């Protein structure tokens, strides 16, 4: 159970990092780290309470986190390119 507390503390630190990031890319990295810690918390919770169905939620969270980070990064790159053209 101490692992869940440690992961929650790291999650809080990454939330602060995402909020204070000096650039958009730092905020995006912070969001990626938050998604990773949420997945780890779900997996540890599933192993502690022996509930296999939570692993499905962890897989879905991993896929959604990856897809959202990739599309957000592509959107930001296109936006930066559009600003340079003008």
N, C-alpha and C positions, 0 to 999 in steps of 0.2 A: 504493500500500500504506500510505502514511502516513495516509490518510483512515481506514482501518480502525482504526489505533491511536488516532487522535483520537476516533473514535466510541466505541471501547471505553473510553477515559478518561471520556468523558461518561456512558457507561452506568454506570460505577462511581460517579460522582458522584450520579447519579439513584438508584442503589440506596441510597446513604447517605441521600439526601433522603427516600426512601420509608421507611426504617427510623427516622429521627429525627423525622418529621413530628409536630408538636405535636397535630394533630387528625386525625381519620379522613379528612377531605377532602384534607388535604395528602398523606396516604399514597396515597389514590386517584389524585391527580394524579401522584405519583411513579411509580405503577404504569403509568399511561398514558404517561408519558415513557419508561419502560423499554421498553414495547411498541413505541413509535415508533422508538427507537434500534435495537432488534432488527430491525425491518423495514428500516431504512436500512442496517444491516450486511449483511443478506441481499441487498439490491439492489446494493450496491457490490460485494460478493463475486461476484454473478452477472455484473456488467458487467466486472470485472477478469478473471475466468476464462472469460468468454463461454459461460456455461451458462444457457440460457433457462428450463430447468425450475425453477430456483430462484425465478424470479419468481412461479410458481404458489404456492410455499410462502409467499412474501411476501404475496400476496393473501389466502391463508388465515389467516396470522398477523394481518393487518390486520382482517379480519372478526371473528375470534375475540377480538381485543383490544377492538374497539369494542363488541361484544355483551356481553363480560364487564364492561366499565366501566359500560355503561348499566344492566345488571341489578344490579350491585353498588350503584350510586348509588340506584336505585329501592328496593332492599332497605333501604338505610340510611335513606332518607327515610321509608319505612313504619315502620321501627323507631323513628325519632325521633317520629313522630306517635303511635305506640302508647304511648310513654312519657309524652307530654304529656296523654293522655286519662286516664290513671290517677290 
